[in-house]
Amino acid sequence: MIGTIVYVLGIVAAVWCVLDIFKHNKLEPLYKILLSIAVVAFSWVGFLVYYFLIRNKI
């Protein structure tokens, strides 16, 4: 039960990150695609790296 909740929250976080990545116009399209793939592939780790390290710099 808790595993399912964590899994669903990970999917929601990944989708939110991808939408936030494509919202920024300063990034190149290739960088957007690669960053989105990394966030989706590494779920929670990708979300944490994006949120705490990358989001503030773009």
Contacts in CASP RR format, 6 or more apart in sequence:
PFRMAT RR
TARGET T0000
AUTHOR 0000-0000-0000
METHOD contacts of the structure
MODEL  1
MIGTIVYVLGIVAAVWCVLDIFKHNKLEPLYKILLSIAVVAFSWVGFLVY
YFLIRNKI
10 43 0 8 1.000
10 44 0 8 1.000
10 47 0 8 1.000
11 43 0 8 1.000
13 43 0 8 1.000
13 44 0 8 1.000
13 47 0 8 1.000
14 39 0 8 1.000
14 40 0 8 1.000
14 43 0 8 1.000
14 46 0 8 1.000
14 47 0 8 1.000
17 36 0 8 1.000
17 39 0 8 1.000
17 46 0 8 1.000
17 47 0 8 1.000
17 50 0 8 1.000
17 51 0 8 1.000
18 36 0 8 1.000
18 39 0 8 1.000
18 40 0 8 1.000
20 50 0 8 1.000
20 55 0 8 1.000
21 27 0 8 1.000
21 32 0 8 1.000
21 35 0 8 1.000
21 36 0 8 1.000
21 39 0 8 1.000
21 50 0 8 1.000
22 32 0 8 1.000
22 36 0 8 1.000
24 32 0 8 1.000
24 58 0 8 1.000
26 58 0 8 1.000
27 35 0 8 1.000
27 58 0 8 1.000
35 50 0 8 1.000
35 54 0 8 1.000
38 46 0 8 1.000
39 46 0 8 1.000
39 47 0 8 1.000
39 50 0 8 1.000
42 49 0 8 1.000
END
